[in-house]
Amino acid sequence: MLIVELAFGPEPERLAARPAHRALLTRLHAEGRLLAAGPFADDSGALLVFPGDREEVDRIMAADPYYRSPGVRVVGVREWRPVVGPDR
């Protein structure tokens, strides 16, 4: 699994791009290509959990302009190995 951590800035362009981004996330989840995603409670960023490999996550991020929107910064993409959960 991979986790993607995002940080959000104050730029309003991010909010304009968010509906299309969330529609894509919904589709990816329905296809089993995204396990979970959502903003932090303080809206300072978000976390996404992907079951795929790094190449697939990079392709997904490259196809979604949200990741290049002003006010959205990719803090990191890291491999994650849960010990408890559906894909341990």
SVG drawing of the C-alpha trace seen along z (x, -y; Angstrom):
<svg xmlns="http://www.w3.org/2000/svg" viewBox="-18 -32 26 41">
<polyline fill="none" stroke="black" stroke-width="0.4" points="0.0,0.0 1.0,-3.6 -0.1,-6.7 -0.1,-10.1 0.0,-13.1 -1.1,-16.5 -0.7,-20.0 -3.2,-22.7 -2.5,-26.4 -4.9,-29.3 -5.1,-29.6 -8.7,-29.5 -7.8,-27.6 -7.7,-24.5 -11.3,-24.8 -12.3,-25.2 -10.5,-22.0 -11.8,-20.0 -15.2,-18.8 -13.5,-17.1 -10.8,-15.7 -13.4,-14.2 -15.4,-12.7 -12.2,-11.0 -11.5,-9.7 -15.1,-8.3 -14.5,-6.5 -11.1,-5.1 -12.6,-3.8 -15.4,-2.1 -12.8,-0.5 -10.8,0.7 -7.8,-1.5 -8.2,-3.7 -8.9,-2.5 -9.6,-5.7 -9.1,-9.4 -10.1,-12.6 -9.0,-15.9 -7.6,-16.3 -10.1,-17.7 -8.4,-21.1 -8.4,-21.2 -4.6,-21.7 -4.1,-18.7 -5.4,-15.3 -4.4,-11.6 -5.0,-9.1 -4.4,-5.3 -3.8,-3.4 -3.5,0.4 -1.4,0.1 2.2,-0.3 4.1,-3.6 3.9,-3.7 0.1,-3.4 -0.1,-6.1 2.2,-8.4 -0.1,-7.9 -3.2,-8.7 -1.6,-11.8 -0.3,-12.9 -3.8,-12.6 -5.5,-14.6 -4.8,-18.4 -5.7,-18.9 -2.2,-17.8 -0.8,-20.7 -3.3,-23.3 -2.0,-26.3 -2.5,-25.6 -2.0,-21.8 1.4,-20.4 2.4,-16.7 4.2,-16.3 5.1,-12.7 4.3,-9.4 5.3,-6.5 4.9,-2.7 2.8,-1.6 2.6,1.9 -0.4,2.1 -0.4,4.9 -4.1,4.7 -6.7,4.1 -8.1,5.6 -4.8,5.9 -2.3,6.7"/>
</svg>
